[in-house]
Amino acid sequence: MTDREENKLSMYQTVLKFMDKNAAKLDVIPAMAMLREKLRTAVGVIHKRNAEHRNAAKGATNAKATAEEHLADEATALAGMCATYASVQGDDRLEARTTITMSDLRDMRDTELSNWSRSLYDVITEHQADLVEYGLTEGMASDFLNLLDVYDNARDGRDEATAEQVAARQGLTAAFRIVDHILYKQIDRLMERFRTTDPKLYNGYQAARVIKDIR
């Protein structure tokens, strides 16, 4: 929710409080009670859509961050084994290919990290027997591949969550439009009845309708 929307929502809630407090006076117009509840329901929808918007990508983003951390930790350790082996063998090309730091991995874009890790996996499987002497144990290669698959799946999940977030944003915007319609096109018009018959009530409503900058 933007600052402007936060301010508008605060105004909506102020209007509802005013209308509840002055229900007896307002309800001399029978439709006013119906519109008050219609407004309350529509404001409730805004809260619901805002929660959906906030939470849409949260879970997937957390899952992706955890998977990335686990993958980077294991990739750094395995790359160290490979680079050491390459150095002992005098294989400069392989050493350059497998020399990496944790910060290097974390600076990579998502696709780049995935591609680099798959390249490292290829090195590990190619030199698996030789790497035993450098700390590679049974199951490490397959475990690393599993971490990589989990990371890729988490990336896909975050992309799906981003799409859900866009949809939730659209729903939130629509919810604000509905409330504005109720106020501008319906309640505001009926309140004109009180401009001359109850100026104090009318002016109190107008004061409640002011959007204040609270952020």
C-alpha positions in Angstrom: 0.0 0.0 0.0 1.4 3.4 -0.9 1.5 6.4 1.5 -1.3 8.0 -0.4 -3.4 4.8 0.0 -2.5 4.6 3.7 -3.8 8.2 4.1 -7.0 7.5 2.2 -7.6 4.4 4.3 -7.2 6.4 7.4 -9.8 8.8 6.1 -12.2 6.0 5.3 -12.0 4.7 8.8 -12.5 8.2 10.2 -15.6 8.6 8.1 -16.9 5.2 9.4 -16.4 6.3 13.0 -18.2 9.5 12.4 -21.1 7.8 10.7 -21.3 5.2 13.5 -21.3 8.0 16.2 -24.0 9.9 14.4 -26.0 7.0 13.1 -29.2 8.2 14.8 -29.1 11.5 13.0 -27.9 10.1 9.7 -30.5 7.3 9.5 -33.4 9.7 9.1 -32.5 8.9 5.5 -33.2 5.2 5.5 -30.7 4.4 2.8 -27.9 5.9 4.9 -27.7 2.8 7.2 -27.4 0.5 4.2 -24.6 2.7 2.7 -22.8 2.8 6.0 -22.6 -1.0 6.1 -21.7 -1.1 2.4 -18.8 1.2 3.2 -17.7 -0.9 6.1 -17.7 -4.0 4.0 -15.7 -2.3 1.2 -13.1 -1.0 3.7 -12.8 -4.5 5.1 -12.0 -5.8 1.5 -9.2 -3.2 1.3 -7.6 -4.7 4.5 -8.0 -8.2 3.0 -6.5 -7.3 -0.4 -3.6 -5.4 1.3 -2.8 -8.5 3.4 -2.8 -10.6 0.2 -0.6 -8.1 -1.5 1.9 -8.1 1.4 2.0 -11.9 1.7 2.0 -12.8 -2.0 5.7 -13.1 -2.5 6.9 -13.3 1.2 6.9 -17.1 1.5 8.4 -17.8 -1.8 11.1 -15.1 -1.3 12.1 -16.6 2.0 12.2 -20.1 0.5 14.4 -18.9 -2.3 16.8 -17.0 0.1 17.2 -20.2 2.3 17.8 -22.4 -0.8 20.3 -19.9 -2.1 22.2 -19.8 1.2 22.5 -23.6 1.4 23.5 -23.9 -2.2 26.2 -21.2 -1.9 27.6 -22.8 1.3 28.0 -26.2 -0.3 29.2 -24.8 -3.6 32.0 -22.9 -1.8 33.1 -26.0 0.0 33.0 -28.2 -3.1 34.7 -25.6 -5.3 37.5 -25.5 -2.7 38.1 -29.2 -3.1 38.1 -28.9 -6.9 40.4 -25.9 -7.0 42.9 -27.5 -4.6 42.9 -30.7 -6.7 43.4 -28.6 -9.9 46.3 -26.6 -8.3 48.1 -29.8 -7.2 47.6 -31.3 -10.7 48.9 -28.1 -12.3 45.6 -27.7 -14.2 45.4 -23.9 -14.5 42.3 -24.0 -16.6 40.4 -26.2 -14.1 41.6 -24.2 -11.2 40.4 -20.9 -12.7 37.0 -22.6 -13.5 36.5 -23.7 -9.9 38.0 -20.8 -7.9 35.2 -18.9 -6.2 34.4 -17.2 -3.0 31.1 -17.0 -1.0 30.8 -13.3 -1.8 31.3 -14.1 -5.6 28.4 -16.6 -5.4 26.1 -14.2 -3.5 26.8 -11.4 -6.0 25.6 -13.6 -8.9 22.2 -13.3 -10.5 19.8 -16.1 -10.0 20.4 -17.8 -13.4 24.1 -17.2 -13.2 24.3 -19.0 -9.8 22.3 -21.9 -11.1 24.4 -22.2 -14.3 27.7 -21.9 -12.4 26.7 -24.5 -9.9 25.7 -27.0 -12.6 29.1 -26.5 -14.2 30.7 -27.2 -10.8 28.6 -30.4 -10.6 29.9 -31.5 -13.9 33.5 -31.1 -12.7 32.7 -33.0 -9.5 31.2 -36.0 -11.4 34.0 -36.0 -13.9 36.7 -36.1 -11.2 34.8 -37.8 -8.5 37.3 -40.6 -7.8 40.2 -38.1 -7.7 38.4 -35.7 -5.3 37.9 -38.4 -2.6 41.4 -37.6 -1.5 40.5 -33.9 -1.1 37.4 -34.5 1.1 34.7 -35.6 -1.3 32.6 -38.3 0.4 29.9 -40.6 -1.0 26.7 -38.8 -1.6 28.1 -35.3 -1.7 27.6 -34.9 -5.5 24.0 -36.1 -5.4 23.3 -34.0 -2.3 24.7 -31.0 -4.1 22.5 -31.7 -7.2 19.5 -31.9 -4.9 20.3 -28.5 -3.4 20.6 -27.1 -6.9 17.2 -28.5 -7.8 15.6 -27.1 -4.7 17.1 -23.7 -5.5 15.8 -23.7 -9.1 12.4 -24.8 -7.9 12.4 -22.0 -5.3 13.3 -19.5 -8.0 10.3 -20.7 -10.1 8.1 -20.4 -7.0 9.2 -16.8 -6.5 8.4 -15.9 -10.1 4.9 -17.4 -9.5 4.5 -15.4 -6.3 5.5 -12.2 -8.2 2.7 -12.8 -10.6 0.3 -13.3 -7.6 1.6 -10.1 -6.1 0.7 -8.2 -9.4 -2.8 -9.7 -9.3 -3.1 -8.8 -5.6 -2.0 -5.2 -6.4 -4.7 -5.0 -9.0 -7.3 -6.3 -6.5 -6.2 -3.7 -3.9 -6.4 -0.9 -6.5 -9.9 -2.1 -7.4 -11.0 -2.2 -3.8 -10.0 1.5 -3.3 -12.0 2.4 -6.4 -15.1 0.7 -4.9 -14.8 2.7 -1.7 -14.3 5.9 -3.5 -17.4 5.2 -5.6 -19.5 4.6 -2.5 -18.3 7.9 -1.0 -18.2 10.2 -3.9 -21.2 8.8 -5.8 -23.5 7.8 -3.0 -22.8 8.9 0.6 -21.5 12.4 -0.3 -24.6 13.1 -2.4 -27.0 12.1 0.4 -25.1 14.2 2.9 -26.1 17.3 1.0 -29.5 16.8 2.6 -27.9 18.0 5.9 -26.1 21.1 4.5 -29.0 23.3 5.6 -31.0 21.1 7.9 -28.0 20.2 10.2 -24.9 22.2 9.3 -23.0 20.9 12.3 -23.5 17.3 11.2 -22.7 18.2 7.6 -19.5 20.1 8.5 -18.4 17.3 10.8 -18.8 14.8 7.9 -16.8 17.1 5.6 -14.0 17.3 8.2 -13.9 13.5 8.4 -13.6 13.3 4.6 -10.3 15.2 4.5 -7.4 13.1 3.5 -4.6 13.9 6.0 -0.9 13.2 5.4 -0.1 10.8 8.3 3.0 9.3 6.7 
